[in-house]
Amino acid sequence: MMSLLGLLFFLISMALSLLLFVLWIWMLIDCVKYEPSTGNDKIIWVLVIVLLNGIGALLYYFIRRPERIKQMGQ
């Protein structure tokens, strides 16, 4: 029973890690591709995403991305 529970925990944690990695790549590409090059916003957000990994990608997704879409339509 204990090894089954350990295997289940391992599989769930691997799936969550993979999803977070995909989100990180998606947000990094989104930032580089669609963030305007005027000012330092693009550089700052790329650094936030790269240095804070999953948390940085989540911050970009929930804070900056909706604002950019509202302003620029992308």
Secondary structure as GFF3:
##gff-version 3
##sequence-region A 1 74
A	DSSP	alpha_helix	2	34	.	.	.	ID=ss1
A	DSSP	alpha_helix	41	59	.	.	.	ID=ss2
A	DSSP	pi_helix	60	64	.	.	.	ID=ss3
A	DSSP	alpha_helix	65	72	.	.	.	ID=ss4
###
